[in-house]
Amino acid sequence: MTSDPRDFPFDFASYCRRVGLQQTPAVSEEGLHRLHAAQFYSIPFENFDIQLGRGIGLEPWVVFEKLVNRPRGGYCFELNSLMLMALGEIGFAARALLARVHLEPGISGRTHQISLVELDGRDWIMDVGFGAGGPRMPMLLSPGWQGESNLGAFRLEQREPYGWLLQSRIDDHWIDSYSFDLGYAGPMDIDLGNHYTSTSPRSRFTAKRVASIPTGTGLVSLNNFKLTEIHIGNRTTREISAGPAYLKVLADKFAIELDAVYTDLIHHGEDLTPG
């Protein structure tokens, strides 16, 4: 069960060390951008706990221990839960929203968590949990907003019946990424989305192991045993063998260190997919 993050004594000093912040960002537009960049470029997106069927706990202390105190990452419900705690600790007015993913045939239910931030009378969307290809900056909630990055561009538009739609520009084509409305998303709504996404055989996260992290010139991503690196528009892909080479890639490319159970399974090349 998700707990109210206000009940958790957030260790902001440890969070800052984890994401490389030298000082607390101001409650301002610039501070919002600094905070987004700090966490987005520091904590990888990954789903190894789902692959072992361990479950994803969203209690604040569980999220903090895994993402801050350990060399691990997480997926949207974990990464954006951590961001929501940091926003609240700094003093931003923020709450969770749930989105529908449009990337695959058949639009998903509300299975992606993002954050809504109100600042100086304007609303912003913060999302550090859509993988390395996700938005690289806070998004002003305004029709036609567009943001450019070193990997492409993003824009928001209003579209019925979904409310708001985020699109990503890939190879000069605009692709629908996810949609959302501003309706209340309570702890039980988030728990339901997290449970489905982390346990259903229809979820992409139970079907494959993934990891990704953005870089200043592109991104690095792992899809099962295929490693892809994008650097200034140039893409390279190679297969990673099971065993020590796989663990070395996780450590070198994503700064992920797995515990003994993971290490033993990957060392012997076993399938991590539960069931």
BELWOCOR-V721148 format. One record per residue. N is the residue number from 1. RES is the residue in three letters. D_CENTER is the distance of its C-alpha to the mean C-alpha in Angstrom with 1 decimal. Layout:
BEGIN
N,RES,D_CENTER / N,RES,D_CENTER
END
This chain:
BEGIN
1,MET,20.0 / 2,THR,17.6 / 3,SER,19.6 / 4,ASP,20.0 / 5,PRO,18.2 / 6,ARG,21.4 / 7,ASP,23.2 / 8,PHE,21.2 / 9,PRO,22.6 / 10,PHE,19.6 / 11,ASP,20.5 / 12,PHE,19.5 / 13,ALA,21.5 / 14,SER,19.5 / 15,TYR,16.2 / 16,CYS,17.8 / 17,ARG,19.0 / 18,ARG,15.7 / 19,VAL,14.1 / 20,GLY,17.5 / 21,LEU,18.7 / 22,GLN,22.5 / 23,GLN,23.0 / 24,THR,21.6 / 25,PRO,20.4 / 26,ALA,22.9 / 27,VAL,22.3 / 28,SER,22.5 / 29,GLU,20.9 / 30,GLU,21.0 / 31,GLY,19.5 / 32,LEU,16.5 / 33,HIS,16.0 / 34,ARG,16.6 / 35,LEU,14.1 / 36,HIS,11.2 / 37,ALA,12.4 / 38,ALA,13.0 / 39,GLN,9.7 / 40,PHE,7.8 / 41,TYR,10.7 / 42,SER,11.2 / 43,ILE,8.7 / 44,PRO,7.7 / 45,PHE,5.4 / 46,GLU,8.3 / 47,ASN,10.3 / 48,PHE,13.7 / 49,ASP,14.6 / 50,ILE,14.4 / 51,GLN,16.6 / 52,LEU,19.1 / 53,GLY,19.2 / 54,ARG,18.7 / 55,GLY,16.7 / 56,ILE,13.7 / 57,GLY,15.2 / 58,LEU,13.8 / 59,GLU,16.8 / 60,PRO,16.0 / 61,TRP,17.9 / 62,VAL,16.3 / 63,VAL,12.7 / 64,PHE,14.4 / 65,GLU,16.5 / 66,LYS,13.9 / 67,LEU,11.4 / 68,VAL,14.2 / 69,ASN,17.4 / 70,ARG,16.6 / 71,PRO,15.5 / 72,ARG,12.5 / 73,GLY,8.7 / 74,GLY,6.9 / 75,TYR,4.9 / 76,CYS,4.0 / 77,PHE,7.4 / 78,GLU,7.4 / 79,LEU,5.0 / 80,ASN,6.4 / 81,SER,9.6 / 82,LEU,10.0 / 83,MET,9.7 / 84,LEU,12.2 / 85,MET,14.4 / 86,ALA,14.6 / 87,LEU,15.4 / 88,GLY,18.1 / 89,GLU,19.5 / 90,ILE,20.1 / 91,GLY,21.7 / 92,PHE,19.6 / 93,ALA,20.3 / 94,ALA,17.0 / 95,ARG,16.1 / 96,ALA,13.5 / 97,LEU,13.8 / 98,LEU,13.1 / 99,ALA,12.9 / 100,ARG,14.5 / 101,VAL,13.1 / 102,HIS,16.0 / 103,LEU,15.2 / 104,GLU,17.6 / 105,PRO,21.1 / 106,GLY,21.3 / 107,ILE,18.8 / 108,SER,16.8 / 109,GLY,17.4 / 110,ARG,15.1 / 111,THR,12.3 / 112,HIS,9.1 / 113,GLN,8.7 / 114,ILE,8.9 / 115,SER,11.4 / 116,LEU,14.9 / 117,VAL,16.8 / 118,GLU,20.6 / 119,LEU,22.2 / 120,ASP,25.9 / 121,GLY,26.3 / 122,ARG,23.5 / 123,ASP,20.1 / 124,TRP,16.8 / 125,ILE,13.4 / 126,MET,10.5 / 127,ASP,6.9 / 128,VAL,4.5 / 129,GLY,1.5 / 130,PHE,4.3 / 131,GLY,5.1 / 132,ALA,7.9 / 133,GLY,9.8 / 134,GLY,8.0 / 135,PRO,10.0 / 136,ARG,11.1 / 137,MET,12.8 / 138,PRO,13.4 / 139,MET,15.1 / 140,LEU,18.6 / 141,LEU,19.2 / 142,SER,22.4 / 143,PRO,23.8 / 144,GLY,23.7 / 145,TRP,21.3 / 146,GLN,20.2 / 147,GLY,18.3 / 148,GLU,19.0 / 149,SER,17.1 / 150,ASN,18.3 / 151,LEU,16.5 / 152,GLY,17.7 / 153,ALA,17.7 / 154,PHE,16.1 / 155,ARG,18.2 / 156,LEU,18.6 / 157,GLU,21.6 / 158,GLN,23.0 / 159,ARG,23.9 / 160,GLU,25.7 / 161,PRO,25.2 / 162,TYR,21.4 / 163,GLY,21.6 / 164,TRP,19.1 / 165,LEU,17.7 / 166,LEU,15.2 / 167,GLN,16.6 / 168,SER,15.8 / 169,ARG,18.8 / 170,ILE,19.2 / 171,ASP,22.7 / 172,ASP,24.3 / 173,HIS,23.1 / 174,TRP,21.0 / 175,ILE,18.6 / 176,ASP,17.4 / 177,SER,13.6 / 178,TYR,13.4 / 179,SER,15.8 / 180,PHE,16.1 / 181,ASP,18.9 / 182,LEU,19.5 / 183,GLY,20.8 / 184,TYR,20.4 / 185,ALA,17.6 / 186,GLY,19.1 / 187,PRO,18.2 / 188,MET,19.9 / 189,ASP,18.0 / 190,ILE,14.6 / 191,ASP,16.3 / 192,LEU,17.7 / 193,GLY,14.5 / 194,ASN,12.9 / 195,HIS,16.2 / 196,TYR,16.6 / 197,THR,13.4 / 198,SER,13.8 / 199,THR,17.6 / 200,SER,19.0 / 201,PRO,20.6 / 202,ARG,19.6 / 203,SER,15.8 / 204,ARG,14.5 / 205,PHE,12.7 / 206,THR,16.2 / 207,ALA,17.8 / 208,LYS,16.2 / 209,ARG,14.5 / 210,VAL,11.7 / 211,ALA,10.2 / 212,SER,9.3 / 213,ILE,9.4 / 214,PRO,11.0 / 215,THR,14.6 / 216,GLY,17.1 / 217,THR,18.7 / 218,GLY,16.2 / 219,LEU,13.7 / 220,VAL,14.1 / 221,SER,12.9 / 222,LEU,14.5 / 223,ASN,15.4 / 224,ASN,17.8 / 225,PHE,20.3 / 226,LYS,19.8 / 227,LEU,18.5 / 228,THR,17.9 / 229,GLU,18.2 / 230,ILE,18.5 / 231,HIS,20.6 / 232,ILE,22.2 / 233,GLY,22.2 / 234,ASN,23.6 / 235,ARG,21.9 / 236,THR,23.0 / 237,THR,22.3 / 238,ARG,23.8 / 239,GLU,24.0 / 240,ILE,23.3 / 241,SER,25.8 / 242,ALA,25.3 / 243,GLY,26.4 / 244,PRO,26.4 / 245,ALA,25.2 / 246,TYR,21.9 / 247,LEU,21.4 / 248,LYS,22.4 / 249,VAL,19.8 / 250,LEU,17.0 / 251,ALA,18.6 / 252,ASP,19.6 / 253,LYS,16.8 / 254,PHE,13.7 / 255,ALA,15.6 / 256,ILE,14.9 / 257,GLU,18.1 / 258,LEU,18.7 / 259,ASP,21.4 / 260,ALA,24.7 / 261,VAL,24.0 / 262,TYR,21.3 / 263,THR,23.5 / 264,ASP,26.5 / 265,LEU,25.0 / 266,ILE,23.5 / 267,HIS,26.7 / 268,HIS,28.8 / 269,GLY,26.6 / 270,GLU,26.1 / 271,ASP,23.7 / 272,LEU,20.8 / 273,THR,20.4 / 274,PRO,21.8 / 275,GLY,25.1
END
